[in-house]
Amino acid sequence: MTYSRSRTHNKEKSRRRSKTRLLLVVNGILLSCIVAVVLFIWKSNDDHKGPSPSGNSQAQSVASPSGSSDKSTSPESTDESTNSAPSSKTEEEGGYTEPEQQADKISLSFVGDILPAARVLELMKSNGFDYPFREAKATLEAADITAGNLETPITTRGTPALNKQYVFRGSAEAIPALKEAGFDFLSLANNHTLDYGWEGLSDTMDALDDAGLKHAGSGNDDREAFAPAYIESKGFTIGYVSVTRVVPEVSWKADRTHPGVAEAYSPDRAVAAIKEAKQNADIVVVMVHWGVEREDRPVSHQTDLAHRFVDAGADLVIGGHPHVLQGFEAYKGKWIAYSLGNFVFSTTSTKSSETGVLNAECSKDGACSLKFAPMFATNSQPAPMEDKEGKALLARLSALSYGVSVEEDGTIVARH
């Protein structure tokens, strides 16, 4: 089960209710003991006086409410019966809707790191909060479901993390712009979403929930952090698992009694989450933060984790964090994008400004075809590349890839 603000706010209430229930149970036991003693004394006196029909009737009437086994009149039985039967609205009740039409394929889009903070936030405030997405919006909206990595907390609270070179904080005003640009899912498992502690991260998840944006990779505990998020569209269920192998300090890792992010230093929990998603979804996507910044090629832990994730059931593995584009790999009929680089970010070089949108068209058996739309971000605003520059970038990505070729039109083809 993924993070829920209502569960967070209800935890303290639950603790108080537990204490109240304990007191009620103790008082109930004491009261039962008193009643039992009174009945025993009354019964002893009654036996001494001799049998009394009315006395037996009274005893039965006292014992009946607590000892009755008639479930048909029990409130608990009635509730259980009601909960076990799924409700369905009829057309007469005004809640009937036509079932969503199923399709043979679904289109999914992915981008790299998104940072509505720091210099980008200044540009958004001066040019409009939709500014970073204006030139890419048509591509983002074209997909049935679009996903990216949110590389900042969205909050006005919290304490900045210590001993970090960059500490980010974004504005809630940027969230509607993300939604309007076409985003449906954002990964929160990275090395910046806890820049302002748990207060900042919980505010971020609340803001995304309020906007109707799905997210994964963080929560009140490890159970929530590793829980897959599911999105349904066109008769498909897509499961998203988010993990990070870049964690600034141990306290950021979610565990059984501690909030935080889902980590992938040990792959076991991520593998378990992928297997869970595979049971519930048609397509399983893993969004993972990993690798070394500004490196063109993946390091060993990236390839090792990617293969483990596919072996566990992932259909698509989408990487981020290096801030530059890395190549693609076809592995056992599935696809790995080692890094989609920056998408909306405070870029510092030509290479970190090279970006794009990865489009996947998938069928229900998990088979996907890929195509990459090259873009270049000028002043944190990605836009489609000119033909010549785009072909040059695609050729470079083809040279960086493993077992695949990236064609001039962006189609990614597995080499046999």
Secondary structure in CASP SS format (residue, H / E / C, confidence):
PFRMAT SS
TARGET T0000
AUTHOR 0000-0000-0000
METHOD secondary structure of the structure
MODEL  1
M C 1.00
T C 1.00
Y C 1.00
S C 1.00
R H 1.00
S H 1.00
R H 1.00
T H 1.00
H H 1.00
N H 1.00
K H 1.00
E H 1.00
K H 1.00
S H 1.00
R H 1.00
R H 1.00
R H 1.00
S H 1.00
K H 1.00
T H 1.00
R H 1.00
L H 1.00
L H 1.00
L H 1.00
V H 1.00
V H 1.00
N H 1.00
G H 1.00
I H 1.00
L H 1.00
L H 1.00
S H 1.00
C H 1.00
I H 1.00
V H 1.00
A H 1.00
V H 1.00
V H 1.00
L H 1.00
F H 1.00
I H 1.00
W H 1.00
K H 1.00
S H 1.00
N H 1.00
D H 1.00
D H 1.00
H H 1.00
K H 1.00
G C 1.00
P C 1.00
S C 1.00
P H 1.00
S H 1.00
G H 1.00
N H 1.00
S H 1.00
Q H 1.00
A H 1.00
Q H 1.00
S H 1.00
V H 1.00
A H 1.00
S H 1.00
P H 1.00
S H 1.00
G H 1.00
S C 1.00
S C 1.00
D C 1.00
K H 1.00
S H 1.00
T H 1.00
S C 1.00
P H 1.00
E H 1.00
S H 1.00
T H 1.00
D H 1.00
E H 1.00
S H 1.00
T H 1.00
N H 1.00
S H 1.00
A C 1.00
P C 1.00
S C 1.00
S C 1.00
K C 1.00
T C 1.00
E C 1.00
E C 1.00
E C 1.00
G C 1.00
G C 1.00
Y C 1.00
T C 1.00
E C 1.00
P C 1.00
E C 1.00
Q C 1.00
Q C 1.00
A C 1.00
D C 1.00
K E 1.00
I E 1.00
S E 1.00
L E 1.00
S E 1.00
F E 1.00
V E 1.00
G E 1.00
D E 1.00
I E 1.00
L C 1.00
P C 1.00
A E 1.00
A H 1.00
R H 1.00
V H 1.00
L H 1.00
E H 1.00
L H 1.00
M H 1.00
K H 1.00
S H 1.00
N H 1.00
G C 1.00
F C 1.00
D C 1.00
Y H 1.00
P H 1.00
F H 1.00
R C 1.00
E C 1.00
A C 1.00
K H 1.00
A H 1.00
T H 1.00
L H 1.00
E H 1.00
A H 1.00
A C 1.00
D C 1.00
I E 1.00
T E 1.00
A E 1.00
G E 1.00
N E 1.00
L E 1.00
E C 1.00
T C 1.00
P C 1.00
I E 1.00
T C 1.00
T C 1.00
R C 1.00
G C 1.00
T C 1.00
P C 1.00
A C 1.00
L C 1.00
N C 1.00
K C 1.00
Q C 1.00
Y C 1.00
V C 1.00
F C 1.00
R C 1.00
G E 1.00
S C 1.00
A H 1.00
E H 1.00
A H 1.00
I H 1.00
P H 1.00
A H 1.00
L H 1.00
K H 1.00
E H 1.00
A H 1.00
G C 1.00
F C 1.00
D C 1.00
F E 1.00
L E 1.00
S E 1.00
L C 1.00
A C 1.00
N C 1.00
N C 1.00
H C 1.00
T C 1.00
L C 1.00
D C 1.00
Y C 1.00
G H 1.00
W H 1.00
E H 1.00
G H 1.00
L H 1.00
S H 1.00
D H 1.00
T H 1.00
M H 1.00
D H 1.00
A H 1.00
L H 1.00
D H 1.00
D H 1.00
A H 1.00
G C 1.00
L C 1.00
K E 1.00
H E 1.00
A E 1.00
G C 1.00
S E 1.00
G E 1.00
N C 1.00
D C 1.00
D H 1.00
R H 1.00
E H 1.00
A H 1.00
F H 1.00
A C 1.00
P C 1.00
A E 1.00
Y E 1.00
I E 1.00
E E 1.00
S E 1.00
K C 1.00
G C 1.00
F E 1.00
T E 1.00
I E 1.00
G E 1.00
Y E 1.00
V E 1.00
S E 1.00
V E 1.00
T E 1.00
R C 1.00
V C 1.00
V C 1.00
P C 1.00
E C 1.00
V H 1.00
S H 1.00
W H 1.00
K E 1.00
A C 1.00
D E 1.00
R C 1.00
T C 1.00
H E 1.00
P C 1.00
G E 1.00
V E 1.00
A C 1.00
E E 1.00
A C 1.00
Y C 1.00
S C 1.00
P C 1.00
D H 1.00
R H 1.00
A H 1.00
V H 1.00
A H 1.00
A H 1.00
I H 1.00
K H 1.00
E H 1.00
A H 1.00
K H 1.00
Q H 1.00
N H 1.00
A C 1.00
D C 1.00
I E 1.00
V E 1.00
V E 1.00
V E 1.00
M E 1.00
V E 1.00
H E 1.00
W C 1.00
G C 1.00
V C 1.00
E C 1.00
R C 1.00
E C 1.00
D C 1.00
R C 1.00
P C 1.00
V C 1.00
S H 1.00
H H 1.00
Q H 1.00
T H 1.00
D H 1.00
L H 1.00
A H 1.00
H H 1.00
R H 1.00
F H 1.00
V H 1.00
D H 1.00
A H 1.00
G C 1.00
A C 1.00
D C 1.00
L E 1.00
V E 1.00
I E 1.00
G E 1.00
G E 1.00
H C 1.00
P C 1.00
H C 1.00
V C 1.00
L E 1.00
Q C 1.00
G C 1.00
F E 1.00
E E 1.00
A E 1.00
Y E 1.00
K C 1.00
G C 1.00
K E 1.00
W E 1.00
I E 1.00
A E 1.00
Y C 1.00
S C 1.00
L E 1.00
G C 1.00
N E 1.00
F E 1.00
V E 1.00
F C 1.00
S C 1.00
T C 1.00
T C 1.00
S C 1.00
T H 1.00
K H 1.00
S H 1.00
S H 1.00
E E 1.00
T E 1.00
G E 1.00
V E 1.00
L E 1.00
N E 1.00
A E 1.00
E E 1.00
C E 1.00
S E 1.00
K C 1.00
D C 1.00
G C 1.00
A C 1.00
C E 1.00
S E 1.00
L E 1.00
K E 1.00
F E 1.00
A E 1.00
P E 1.00
M E 1.00
F E 1.00
A E 1.00
T E 1.00
N C 1.00
S C 1.00
Q E 1.00
P E 1.00
A E 1.00
P E 1.00
M C 1.00
E C 1.00
D H 1.00
K H 1.00
E H 1.00
G H 1.00
K H 1.00
A H 1.00
L H 1.00
L H 1.00
A H 1.00
R H 1.00
L H 1.00
S H 1.00
A H 1.00
L H 1.00
S C 1.00
Y E 1.00
G C 1.00
V E 1.00
S E 1.00
V E 1.00
E C 1.00
E C 1.00
D C 1.00
G C 1.00
T E 1.00
I E 1.00
V E 1.00
A E 1.00
R C 1.00
H C 1.00
END
